[in-house]
Amino acid sequence: MAAPGGAAALVLRCPAKVNLFLEVLARRPDGFHDIDTVMVPWGPADRLAASLEPGGEVALEVAFPGGAPDPAVPAGPGNLAARAARLLLDEAGSRSGVRLVLRKRIPAGAGLGGGSSDAAGALRAVNTLLGQPVGEARLAALALSLGSDVPFFLAGRPARARGRGEILEEVPAAAGFRCTLLHPGAPAPTAEVYARCRPAAAGERRDPGAVLAALAAGDPAALSAACFNRLEGPAREVCPPLAAALDLWRASGAAVHMSGSGSACFIVHSPAGPGQSSPVDLPPGGRVLSEG
């Protein structure tokens, strides 16, 4: 792809993630929470094009194909992808500028990690364009400084994440899953959800063993039965449309689970043929984000 001005652009796919399991263990002195979660890259993806430009500045253009602009996604230097590009340039000691063109498909406030995925993509893209001046270990440290989920997206593989999310352990994942990803039509602000969460006491903490076993075995029924998210209760309080959508979907018999801090939800299926669609009704404003 050619960028404006003739510069070559690197184009990356920045996928969403789904939390198949999420336990909240404790609130940390730094204000974050210790968690134990199993995440997989899944669902819709943003598209990021990056090119080097003269002048030393980071320019970002955000587009929303097929939808109205989302005011929750900043288009300036406050965007996490722009911050990531600036951080990498400074780390590398580069005087180059960067132009980013971000096409958003992952909604904000959905628990899908769209901003974190974009940031990881920007780190990887700018480092590649500069000739890989920053090694993997330092790149991971930069990722963590941007956000708890950014190291996961930088690695780009199914993983169990602990600590803030930065302690990653790659997990085996067999083929044979299909996912319907649903959105209730309203966001669930992460900070508000975590603020209402009561971390699990020692005797009530859940373990991801069943999720990990089902993921490794490629057993969608067992995986769906084992999914768990400690944040669902507080997310329902923060986002009433999410609570109403979950009640609607579960009343129809669908095994629907929430991702991250909400508000996006997912259904795990066996592989299906083309043309099969979501088996659930959608609430007002709700939509199917992806199937497959």
ROLOTOR-314176 format. One record per atom (N, C-alpha, C): residue in three letters; x, y, z. Coordinates in steps of 0.02 Angstrom, whole numbers, padded with zeros to 5 digits, always signed. Each point is the difference from the previous one (the first is absolute). Last residue first. Layout:
N
ALAXYZ/...
***
This chain:
292
GLY-00901-00814+00671/GLY+00051-00040-00033/GLY+00054-00021+00048/GLU-00170+00221-00017/GLU-00016-00071+00007/GLU+00055-00039-00037/SER-00055+00269+00111/SER+00033-00047-00045/SER-00025-00070+00014/LEU-00106+00200+00088/LEU+00064+00028-00021/LEU+00037-00046-00049/VAL-00268+00047+00062/VAL+00048-00054-00003/VAL+00065+00030-00028/ARG-00187+00144+00144/ARG+00022-00022-00066/ARG+00047-00060+00008/GLY-00194+00192+00131/GLY+00048-00054+00001/GLY+00019-00022-00069/GLY-00169+00168+00058/GLY+00068+00025-00002/GLY+00053-00055-00001/PRO-00228-00074+00093/PRO+00006+00063-00036/PRO+00072+00027+00003/PRO-00005-00259+00027/PRO-00038+00054+00032/PRO+00005+00063-00041/LEU+00012-00256-00099/LEU+00040+00058+00019/LEU-00043+00052+00034/ASP-00006-00287-00027/ASP-00031+00064-00017/ASP+00044+00056+00025/VAL+00101-00247-00068/VAL-00030+00041+00052/VAL-00034+00061-00030/PRO+00144-00181-00102/PRO-00065-00027+00019/PRO-00038+00044+00049/SER+00187+00052-00210/SER-00009-00001+00072/SER-00070-00025+00018/SER+00084-00084-00234/SER+00003+00063+00034/SER-00014-00008+00074/GLN+00087-00137-00245/GLN-00034-00006+00064/GLN+00010+00064+00040/GLY+00103-00038-00216/GLY-00069+00022-00002/GLY-00037-00007+00065/PRO+00207-00164-00060/PRO-00012+00070-00019/PRO-00074+00016+00000/GLY+00079-00194+00166/GLY+00005+00014-00071/GLY-00014+00072-00015/ALA+00108-00081+00234/ALA-00063-00004-00036/ALA+00011+00017-00073/PRO+00131-00078+00255/PRO+00005+00026-00068/PRO-00065-00010-00037/SER-00034+00021+00256/SER+00039-00046-00041/SER+00007+00032-00070/HIS-00033+00172+00201/HIS-00035-00051-00040/HIS+00050-00052-00025/VAL-00039+00220+00191/VAL+00046-00049-00029/VAL-00040-00054-00035/ILE-00050+00270+00063/ILE-00027-00069+00003/ILE+00051-00044-00034/PHE+00003+00266+00122/PHE+00016-00049-00052/PHE-00034-00066+00015/CYS+00012+00295+00053/CYS-00011-00068+00024/CYS+00011-00049-00057/ALA+00052+00280+00087/ALA-00008-00051-00052/ALA-00006-00069+00031/SER+00039+00218+00115/SER-00065-00030+00000/SER-00011-00053-00054/GLY+00176-00002+00179/GLY-00061+00013-00037/GLY+00009+00062-00044/SER+00176-00100+00129/SER-00043+00038+00044/SER-00066+00019-00034/GLY+00120-00212-00095/GLY+00033+00054+00035/GLY-00045+00034+00050/SER-00144-00142-00150/SER+00072+00005-00008/SER+00028+00059+00040/MET-00229-00174+00025/MET+00026+00068-00009/MET+00076-00002-00006/HIS-00197-00192-00070/HIS+00049+00020+00050/HIS+00026+00070-00016/VAL-00216-00194-00059/VAL+00034+00063-00016/VAL+00046+00019+00058/ALA-00160-00201-00101/ALA+00053+00002+00050/ALA+00046+00059-00016/ALA-00272-00037-00062/ALA+00068+00008-00025/ALA+00049+00003+00059/GLY-00249-00013+00004/GLY+00038-00062+00004/GLY+00071+00004-00023/SER-00175+00175+00029/SER-00011-00038-00062/SER+00038-00066-00001/ALA+00023+00153+00179/ALA-00069-00025+00002/ALA-00016-00040-00063/ARG+00207+00112+00016/ARG-00001-00062+00040/ARG-00070-00028+00006/TRP+00031+00206-00114/TRP+00035-00054-00036/TRP-00004-00065+00040/LEU-00092+00194+00098/LEU-00036-00017-00061/LEU+00032-00060-00033/ASP+00108+00093+00186/ASP-00061-00034+00021/ASP-00040-00023-00061/LEU+00192+00128-00040/LEU+00018-00066+00026/LEU-00062-00039+00021/ALA-00031+00223-00067/ALA+00017-00043-00057/ALA+00019-00070+00023/ALA-00046+00165+00164/ALA-00061-00018-00037/ALA+00015-00047-00058/ALA+00182+00087+00123/ALA-00039-00046+00042/ALA-00063-00023-00037/LEU+00131+00164-00105/LEU+00034-00065+00000/LEU-00039-00051+00041/PRO-00075+00224-00002/PRO-00014-00034-00063/PRO+00035-00068-00006/PRO+00044+00137+00196/PRO-00065-00034-00002/PRO-00017-00032-00067/CYS+00233+00067+00121/CYS-00028+00004-00068/CYS-00067-00038-00002/VAL+00126+00018+00204/VAL+00024+00060-00035/VAL-00036+00011-00066/GLU-00044-00195+00130/GLU-00021+00059+00037/GLU+00018+00064-00037/ARG+00072-00206-00088/ARG-00074+00005-00006/ARG-00025+00061+00037/ALA+00226-00054+00023/ALA-00014+00027-00067/ALA-00075+00007-00012/PRO+00079-00102+00202/PRO+00007+00072-00001/PRO-00013+00031-00068/GLY-00015-00237+00009/GLY-00046+00032+00047/GLY+00007+00075+00001/GLU+00152-00134-00131/GLU-00067+00007-00028/GLU-00047+00036+00047/LEU+00241-00063+00031/LEU-00022+00070-00010/LEU-00071+00006-00026/ARG+00123-00209+00036/ARG-00016+00031+00065/ARG-00029+00070-00009/ASN-00001-00217-00168/ASN+00024+00069+00002/ASN-00024+00033+00065/PHE+00026-00256-00155/PHE-00017+00035+00062/PHE+00029+00070-00003/CYS-00039-00260-00144/CYS+00015+00071-00002/CYS-00026+00035+00064/ALA-00029-00239-00065/ALA+00051+00019+00049/ALA+00014+00075+00003/ALA-00155-00111-00154/ALA-00023-00014+00067/ALA+00049+00025+00053/SER+00055+00018-00230/SER-00055+00044+00016/SER-00023-00010+00072/LEU+00163-00147-00083/LEU+00027+00068+00008/LEU-00055+00048+00020/ALA-00056-00222-00053/ALA+00033+00004+00065/ALA+00027+00070+00012/ALA-00096-00039-00208/ALA-00052-00006+00051/ALA+00031+00005+00070/PRO+00145+00002-00193/PRO-00038+00061+00010/PRO-00053-00004+00054/ASP+00240-00122-00047/ASP-00067-00021+00019/ASP-00043+00061+00013/GLY+00249-00045-00050/GLY-00043+00020-00055/GLY-00072-00020+00011/ALA+00204-00024+00145/ALA-00033-00058-00030/ALA-00042+00018-00061/ALA+00113+00167+00131/ALA+00051-00045-00028/ALA-00031-00059-00037/LEU-00143+00150+00114/LEU+00033+00035-00055/LEU+00051-00045-00034/ALA-00106-00078+00194/ALA-00046+00000-00056/ALA+00030+00034-00061/ALA+00123+00002+00202/ALA-00006-00069-00026/ALA-00045-00002-00061/LEU+00023+00205+00114/LEU+00063-00018-00034/LEU-00004-00070-00030/VAL-00181+00075+00131/VAL+00004+00038-00062/VAL+00061-00020-00039/ALA-00025-00090+00214/ALA-00048-00031-00047/ALA+00000+00037-00067/GLY+00140+00085+00177/GLY+00021-00066-00025/GLY-00048-00030-00051/PRO+00014+00221+00133/PRO-00014-00007-00071/PRO+00015-00069-00029/ASP-00094+00090+00253/ASP+00061-00021-00033/ASP-00015-00012-00074/ARG-00109+00156+00222/ARG-00009-00050-00052/ARG+00066-00013-00035/ARG-00069+00090+00260/ARG+00035+00013-00063/ARG-00009-00058-00048/GLU-00076+00032+00236/GLU-00048+00000-00056/GLU+00033+00012-00067/GLY+00111-00002+00222/GLY-00039-00062-00005/GLY-00048-00003-00059/ALA+00138+00195+00049/ALA+00043-00059-00012/ALA-00040-00063-00011/ALA-00122+00224-00067/ALA+00034-00021+00061/ALA+00037-00066-00014/ALA-00056+00187-00192/ALA-00019-00065+00029/ALA+00039-00013+00064/PRO-00056+00254-00081/PRO+00043-00056-00018/PRO-00020-00064+00037/ARG-00161+00201-00073/ARG+00028-00027+00062/ARG+00044-00059-00018/CYS-00086+00224-00151/CYS+00014-00071+00008/CYS+00027-00016+00069/ARG-00056+00219-00102/ARG-00055-00033+00034/ARG+00014-00074+00015/ALA+00156+00138-00119/ALA-00012+00035+00063/ALA-00056-00033+00041/TYR+00052-00075-00221/TYR+00049-00023+00050/TYR-00011+00033+00067/VAL-00136+00073-00177/VAL-00013-00071+00014/VAL+00047-00025+00054/GLU+00031+00218-00082/GLU-00060-00004+00042/GLU-00015-00073+00019/ALA+00178+00043-00150/ALA+00017+00025+00067/ALA-00060-00006+00047/THR-00029-00059-00232/THR+00041-00046+00038/THR+00013+00023+00071/PRO-00221+00056-00150/PRO+00066+00029+00014/PRO+00041-00044+00048/ALA-00189-00062-00181/ALA+00008-00010+00073/ALA+00069+00026+00018/PRO-00190+00049-00219/PRO+00065-00018+00028/PRO-00004-00014+00075/ALA-00194-00044-00198/ALA+00023+00051+00047/ALA+00067-00023+00029/GLY-00130-00134-00154/GLY-00018+00067-00022/GLY+00021+00055+00046/PRO+00039-00251+00004/PRO-00067+00020+00022/PRO-00021+00070-00019/HIS+00160-00198-00121/HIS+00007+00063+00036/HIS-00069+00025+00019/LEU+00142-00248-00079/LEU-00059+00042+00004/LEU+00014+00064+00038/LEU+00113-00231-00139/LEU+00016+00056+00044/LEU-00057+00051-00005/THR+00053-00275-00050/THR-00043+00055-00018/THR+00012+00055+00052/CYS+00159-00219-00085/CYS-00023+00047+00050/CYS-00048+00050-00032/ARG+00132-00262-00022/ARG-00031+00055-00036/ARG-00030+00045+00053/PHE+00195-00216-00015/PHE-00046+00045+00034/PHE-00027+00051-00049/GLY+00173-00177-00035/GLY-00066-00028+00009/GLY-00048+00043+00037/ALA+00284-00042+00011/ALA-00050+00028-00046/ALA-00068-00030+00017/ALA+00185+00023+00195/ALA-00016-00040-00059/ALA-00049+00037-00045/ALA+00185+00085+00185/ALA-00069+00008-00021/ALA-00011-00038-00065/PRO+00188+00048+00225/PRO-00018-00035-00061/PRO-00074+00008-00015/VAL+00150+00187+00130/VAL-00039-00060+00014/VAL-00017-00034-00067/GLU+00187+00191+00124/GLU-00034-00024-00060/GLU-00037-00065+00015/GLU+00056+00199+00170/GLU+00018-00070-00011/GLU-00039-00025-00061/LEU+00071+00252+00135/LEU-00033-00039-00052/LEU+00028-00071-00005/ILE-00022+00237+00151/ILE+00034-00064+00008/ILE-00036-00050-00045/GLU-00080+00223+00018/GLU+00064+00000-00034/GLU+00038-00065+00005/GLY-00211+00078+00102/GLY-00012-00025-00067/GLY+00065-00008-00038/ARG-00013+00063+00228/ARG-00045+00049-00032/ARG-00025-00025-00067/GLY+00073-00196+00131/GLY+00024+00066+00020/GLY-00051+00051-00024/ARG-00002-00213-00150/ARG-00006+00014+00072/ARG+00035+00065+00017/ALA-00102-00165-00222/ALA+00033+00061+00023/ALA-00013+00010+00074/ARG-00003-00194-00216/ARG-00023+00013+00068/ARG+00040+00060+00025/ALA-00052-00052-00268/ALA+00044+00001+00057/ALA-00040+00003+00065/PRO+00012-00010-00299/PRO-00039-00017+00059/PRO+00045-00006+00061/ARG+00098+00161-00183/ARG-00018-00072+00005/ARG-00046-00011+00059/GLY+00128+00208-00072/GLY-00046-00021-00053/GLY-00020-00072+00001/ALA+00159+00179+00114/ALA+00017-00071-00010/ALA-00045-00032-00053/LEU-00046+00221+00061/LEU+00066-00001-00031/LEU+00022-00071-00014/PHE-00198+00037+00120/PHE-00009+00012-00072/PHE+00067+00001-00036/PHE+00005-00024+00234/PHE-00034-00057-00030/PHE-00007+00009-00075/PRO+00089+00181+00128/PRO+00047-00056-00010/PRO-00032-00062-00031/VAL-00142+00188+00054/VAL+00043+00010-00059/VAL+00052-00056-00009/ASP-00169+00037+00182/ASP-00013-00050-00052/ASP+00048+00006-00059/SER+00009+00151+00191/SER+00008-00068+00025/SER-00009-00053-00054/GLY+00098+00250-00055/GLY-00062-00030+00025/GLY+00008-00073+00015/LEU+00178+00164-00057/LEU-00058+00028-00034/LEU-00066-00028+00026/SER+00215-00076+00074/SER-00006+00069+00021/SER-00060+00035-00031/LEU+00059-00222-00064/LEU-00031+00002+00067/LEU-00008+00072+00024/ALA+00114-00035-00205/ALA-00071-00018-00006/ALA-00035+00005+00068/LEU+00233+00028-00008/LEU-00035+00059-00027/LEU-00075-00014-00004/ALA+00133-00180+00058/ALA-00002+00048+00055/ALA-00035+00065-00022/ALA+00038-00167-00162/ALA-00051-00021+00047/ALA-00006+00048+00059/LEU+00172+00037-00154/LEU-00065+00014-00032/LEU-00057-00020+00046/ARG+00219-00056+00062/ARG-00014+00071+00012/ARG-00066+00020-00032/ALA+00069-00220-00035/ALA-00009+00011+00072/ALA-00017+00073+00014/GLU+00053-00064-00225/GLU-00065-00024+00023/GLU-00012+00014+00074/GLY+00165+00167-00134/GLY-00007-00072+00008/GLY-00066-00020+00031/VAL+00072+00217-00159/VAL-00020-00017+00068/VAL-00013-00075+00005/PRO+00058+00106-00208/PRO+00051+00022+00047/PRO-00014-00020+00072/GLN-00096-00051-00246/GLN+00003-00040+00061/GLN+00054+00025+00049/GLY-00069+00110-00212/GLY+00051-00052-00006/GLY+00012-00039+00064/LEU-00167+00177-00056/LEU+00065+00028+00018/LEU+00056-00052-00003/LEU-00228-00058-00045/LEU+00018+00051-00049/LEU+00069+00029+00014/THR-00091-00154+00156/THR+00017-00033-00063/THR+00023+00051-00052/ASN-00081+00080+00205/ASN+00064-00035+00011/ASN+00023-00034-00064/VAL-00211+00100-00001/VAL+00053+00050-00001/VAL+00068-00032+00011/ALA-00190-00142+00010/ALA+00008+00029-00067/ALA+00058+00050-00002/ARG-00063-00103+00207/ARG+00030-00049-00046/ARG+00014+00032-00068/LEU-00112+00131+00163/LEU+00068-00016+00022/LEU+00035-00045-00050/ALA-00225+00046-00040/ALA+00042+00058-00014/ALA+00072-00012+00023/GLY-00163-00165+00048/GLY+00013+00004-00072/GLY+00046+00057-00018/ALA-00075-00019+00221/ALA+00048-00053-00015/ALA+00018+00000-00074/ALA-00168+00148+00067/ALA+00065+00021+00027/ALA+00054-00052-00014/ASP-00223-00051-00058/ASP+00026+00051-00045/ASP+00070+00023+00024/SER-00117-00147+00138/SER+00021-00035-00061/SER+00031+00049-00050/SER-00097+00087+00195/SER+00062-00036+00016/SER+00027-00036-00061/GLY-00210+00106-00017/GLY+00053+00049+00006/GLY+00068-00032+00014/GLY-00192-00143-00010/GLY+00016+00031-00064/GLY+00057+00050+00004/GLY-00115-00172+00161/GLY+00069+00020-00004/GLY+00020+00036-00064/LEU-00216-00093+00098/LEU+00032-00037-00054/LEU+00072+00022-00012/GLY-00190+00086+00146/GLY+00037-00055+00030/GLY+00036-00043-00051/ALA-00134+00208-00033/ALA-00032-00064-00012/ALA+00036-00058+00033/GLY+00041+00253-00037/GLY-00039-00017+00059/GLY-00035-00067-00006/ALA+00061+00096-00233/ALA+00030+00019+00064/ALA-00046-00020+00057/PRO+00011-00131-00245/PRO-00030+00055+00038/PRO+00037+00014+00065/ILE+00093-00096-00240/ILE-00011-00023+00068/ILE-00030+00057+00040/ARG+00067+00030-00224/ARG-00057-00045+00000/ARG-00017-00024+00070/LYS+00158+00206-00139/LYS-00027-00031+00061/LYS-00060-00044-00016/ARG+00235+00104-00117/ARG-00070-00014-00018/ARG-00030-00043+00055/LEU+00224+00174-00034/LEU-00032-00052+00039/LEU-00073-00006-00020/VAL+00256+00103-00073/VAL-00070+00001-00023/VAL-00034-00060+00032/LEU+00242+00156+00040/LEU-00042-00058+00013/LEU-00070+00012-00029/ARG+00273+00098-00017/ARG-00071+00010-00017/ARG-00037-00064+00010/VAL+00245+00116+00096/VAL-00041-00058-00018/VAL-00070+00024-00018/GLY+00279+00099+00017/GLY-00069+00005+00020/GLY-00037-00062-00023/SER+00273+00032+00065/SER-00053-00009-00050/SER-00068+00017+00031/ARG+00219-00011+00110/ARG-00026+00066-00017/ARG-00054-00004-00053/SER+00096-00184+00200/SER-00010+00017-00071/SER-00028+00071-00007/GLY+00063-00157+00194/GLY+00040+00059-00014/GLY-00007+00023-00072/ALA-00112-00186+00123/ALA+00050-00014-00052/ALA+00046+00059-00014/GLU-00178+00021+00156/GLU+00042-00055+00024/GLU+00057-00014-00050/ASP-00167+00156-00060/ASP+00045+00027+00052/ASP+00048-00053+00025/LEU-00164-00066-00156/LEU+00047+00047-00031/LEU+00050+00026+00051/LEU-00175-00133+00080/LEU+00049-00040-00036/LEU+00052+00045-00034/LEU-00182+00103+00111/LEU+00043-00035+00048/LEU+00055-00039-00035/ARG-00168+00102-00130/ARG+00045+00050+00029/ARG+00050-00032+00048/ALA-00169-00137-00089/ALA+00047+00019-00053/ALA+00051+00051+00027/ALA-00176-00062+00144/ALA+00047-00055-00010/ALA+00052+00017-00053/ARG-00176+00151+00037/ARG+00046+00000+00057/ARG+00052-00055-00007/ALA-00171+00007-00158/ALA+00045+00056-00010/ALA+00051+00004+00057/ALA-00169-00161+00020/ALA+00045-00018-00055/ALA+00050+00056-00014/LEU-00170+00035+00160/LEU+00052-00045+00025/LEU+00048-00022-00055/ASN-00126+00241+00007/ASN-00016-00068-00021/ASN+00058-00047+00019/GLY+00008+00239+00029/GLY-00025-00039+00056/GLY-00019-00071-00018/PRO+00070+00173-00158/PRO+00056-00032+00035/PRO-00022-00040+00061/GLY-00196+00035-00170/GLY+00062+00038+00006/GLY+00054-00038+00037/ALA-00237-00062-00039/ALA+00034+00002-00065/ALA+00067+00036+00003/PRO-00171-00152+00182/PRO+00032+00064-00018/PRO+00038-00005-00065/VAL-00219-00131+00099/VAL+00064-00016-00032/VAL+00033+00065-00021/ALA-00217-00003+00096/ALA+00043-00030+00051/ALA+00068-00020-00028/PRO-00183+00090-00133/PRO+00036+00052+00038/PRO+00045-00028+00054/ASP-00075-00107-00239/ASP-00010-00013+00071/ASP+00039+00052+00039/PRO-00113-00004-00264/PRO+00058+00007+00044/PRO-00019-00011+00073/ALA-00151-00122-00181/ALA+00013+00068+00020/ALA+00063+00003+00044/GLY-00026-00195-00188/GLY-00033+00023+00060/GLY+00019+00071+00016/GLY+00089-00141-00184/GLY-00067-00028+00011/GLY-00035+00025+00061/PRO+00257+00035+00001/PRO-00036-00026-00059/PRO-00068-00029+00020/PHE+00167+00176+00109/PHE-00048-00047+00026/PHE-00042-00027-00058/ALA+00258+00132+00055/ALA-00060-00008-00040/ALA-00044-00055+00029/VAL+00227+00175+00061/VAL-00044-00055+00021/VAL-00062+00000-00043/GLU+00274+00096+00006/GLU-00066+00007-00030/GLU-00042-00060+00021/LEU+00244+00132+00084/LEU-00048-00055+00002/LEU-00065+00019-00032/ALA+00285+00069+00036/ALA-00066+00020-00025/ALA-00045-00061-00002/VAL+00247+00091+00114/VAL-00045-00057-00008/VAL-00068+00026-00020/GLU+00263+00110-00037/GLU-00065+00001+00033/GLU-00037-00066-00011/GLY+00221+00075-00094/GLY+00003-00021+00070/GLY-00066-00002+00036/GLY+00089+00054-00240/GLY-00026+00051+00045/GLY-00003-00019+00073/PRO-00024-00157-00238/PRO+00048+00048+00027/PRO-00034+00046+00052/GLU-00082-00255-00036/GLU-00006+00065-00032/GLU+00054+00046+00027/LEU-00091-00282-00012/LEU+00046+00051+00025/LEU-00006+00063-00042/SER-00203-00183+00045/SER+00055+00018-00046/SER+00043+00053+00034/ALA-00225-00190+00039/ALA+00051+00044+00028/ALA+00054+00013-00052/ALA-00271-00104+00047/ALA+00053+00012-00049/ALA+00048+00050+00029/LEU-00204-00178+00096/LEU+00046+00056+00013/LEU+00052+00002-00056/ARG-00258-00106+00080/ARG+00052-00003-00052/ARG+00044+00062+00008/ASP-00175-00165+00166/ASP+00015+00065-00029/ASP+00056-00009-00052/ALA-00177-00198+00073/ALA+00067+00028+00004/ALA+00001+00070-00028/PRO-00181-00209+00114/PRO+00016+00051-00051/PRO+00071+00027+00011/GLY-00030-00237+00109/GLY-00050+00050-00017/GLY+00023+00050-00051/TRP+00173-00124+00167/TRP-00061-00026-00030/TRP-00044+00059-00019/PRO+00234-00095+00147/PRO-00017+00049-00053/PRO-00060-00028-00039/VAL+00032-00066+00259/VAL+00016-00021-00068/VAL-00014+00057-00048/MET+00040-00057+00288/MET-00021+00042-00056/MET+00020-00032-00066/VAL-00032-00035+00286/VAL+00019-00036-00061/VAL-00029+00039-00059/THR+00072+00067+00274/THR-00045+00000-00057/THR+00028-00043-00057/ASP+00022+00112+00264/ASP+00019-00063-00032/ASP-00049-00009-00057/ILE+00094+00226+00161/ILE-00051-00041-00034/ILE+00031-00066-00021/ASP+00034+00241+00162/ASP+00029-00064-00021/ASP-00055-00043-00028/HIS-00010+00273-00003/HIS-00022-00062+00032/HIS+00043-00058-00025/PHE+00048+00283+00034/PHE-00021-00052-00046/PHE-00024-00060+00040/GLY+00094+00187+00112/GLY-00067+00015-00025/GLY-00026-00049-00052/ASP+00209-00004+00135/ASP+00006+00048-00055/ASP-00068+00018-00031/PRO+00026-00165+00177/PRO+00016+00067+00026/PRO+00004+00053-00055/ARG-00159-00212-00046/ARG+00071+00011+00013/ARG+00012+00070+00028/ARG-00213-00189+00003/ARG+00018+00068-00021/ARG+00072+00013+00022/ALA-00101-00250-00060/ALA+00013+00050+00052/ALA+00012+00067-00032/LEU-00084-00200-00121/LEU+00028-00028+00061/LEU+00008+00051+00056/VAL-00155-00064-00230/VAL+00031+00058+00031/VAL+00022-00020+00069/GLU-00053-00140-00244/GLU-00009+00004+00072/GLU+00039+00061+00026/LEU-00091-00115-00246/LEU+00029+00060+00032/LEU-00018-00001+00074/PHE-00010-00143-00261/PHE+00000-00007+00073/PHE+00031+00064+00028/LEU-00031-00012-00227/LEU-00039-00061+00014/LEU-00007-00012+00074/ASN+00043+00224-00156/ASN+00020-00031+00064/ASN-00045-00061+00011/VAL+00076+00128-00237/VAL-00055-00024+00042/VAL+00031-00031+00063/LYS+00079+00194-00204/LYS+00012-00059+00041/LYS-00063-00017+00038/ALA+00077+00134-00250/ALA-00030+00003+00066/ALA+00023-00061+00041/PRO+00158+00092-00203/PRO-00061-00036+00017/PRO-00027+00018+00069/CYS+00147+00108-00208/CYS+00002+00005+00073/CYS-00064-00031+00028/ARG+00165+00005-00239/ARG-00066-00017+00028/ARG+00006+00000+00076/LEU+00159+00141-00185/LEU-00008-00054+00048/LEU-00074-00008+00019/VAL+00187+00121-00190/VAL-00069-00007+00020/VAL-00007-00061+00044/LEU+00193+00189-00098/LEU-00008-00067+00028/LEU-00071-00004+00027/ALA+00112+00165-00200/ALA-00037-00007+00063/ALA-00004-00074+00019/ALA+00161+00183-00162/ALA-00029-00066+00009/ALA-00033-00005+00068/ALA+00023+00233-00140/ALA+00035-00043+00048/ALA-00035-00067+00006/GLY-00071+00194-00137/GLY+00040-00052-00031/GLY+00036-00045+00049/GLY-00165+00188+00027/GLY+00069+00024-00007/GLY+00047-00054-00026/PRO-00212-00086+00124/PRO+00004+00065-00033/PRO+00073+00024-00002/ALA-00015-00259+00012/ALA-00026+00054+00041/ALA+00002+00064-00039/ALA-00018-00265-00085/ALA+00038+00062-00002/ALA-00034+00052+00044/MET+00013-00287-00004/MET-00042+00060+00000/MET+00044+00062+00000/
***
